[in-house]
Amino acid sequence: MPKFPVYNPKDIEKLILHGWFKFSRQKWSHRIYFNQVKNKTVIIPFHKKDLPIWTAKSILRMADIY
């Protein structure tokens, strides 16, 4: 059975920051980014593990990047 690709939270963070989001605050291990133009908030979990593909896609979909 093939493994699903995984993404590092830092890679997702680079894409979010490139999409005009700014770091707003952090609550525990979740970093929250906000875009004033789109009026959108995106939350990225920064755990010790990598993010599964469906979580990464969901984050990018919330940011209107994917």
C-alpha positions in Angstrom: 0.0 0.0 0.0 1.5 3.3 -1.0 2.1 6.0 1.7 0.4 9.3 1.4 2.8 12.3 1.1 3.3 14.3 4.3 4.1 18.0 4.6 6.2 19.8 7.2 4.3 22.6 9.0 7.2 24.9 8.1 6.6 24.3 4.4 2.9 25.2 4.8 3.9 28.3 6.8 6.1 29.4 3.9 3.2 29.1 1.5 0.8 31.0 3.8 3.3 33.8 4.4 3.8 34.0 0.6 0.0 34.4 0.2 0.0 37.7 2.1 -0.9 36.3 5.5 0.7 37.7 8.7 1.3 35.9 11.9 -1.4 37.0 14.3 -0.9 35.0 17.5 -0.1 31.5 18.9 -2.2 29.4 21.2 -0.4 26.3 22.5 1.1 24.6 19.4 -1.2 26.2 16.9 -0.1 29.3 15.0 -2.8 31.6 13.7 -2.4 33.8 10.6 -4.6 36.5 9.3 -5.1 38.2 5.9 -6.7 41.7 6.1 -7.4 41.9 2.4 -9.3 38.6 2.2 -10.5 38.9 5.9 -9.5 35.2 6.4 -7.9 33.4 9.3 -5.8 30.2 8.9 -4.6 28.0 11.7 -1.5 25.8 11.3 -0.8 23.0 13.9 2.9 23.0 14.8 3.2 19.6 16.4 6.3 17.4 16.3 4.8 15.3 13.5 4.4 16.1 9.9 1.0 17.0 8.5 -1.0 14.5 6.5 -1.9 15.5 3.0 -5.6 16.1 3.8 -4.7 18.5 6.6 -2.3 20.4 4.4 -4.9 20.6 1.6 -7.5 21.8 4.1 -5.3 24.6 5.4 -4.4 25.7 1.8 -8.1 25.6 0.8 -9.0 27.8 3.8 -6.4 30.3 2.6 -7.6 30.2 -1.0 -4.2 29.0 -2.2 -5.2 25.5 -3.4 
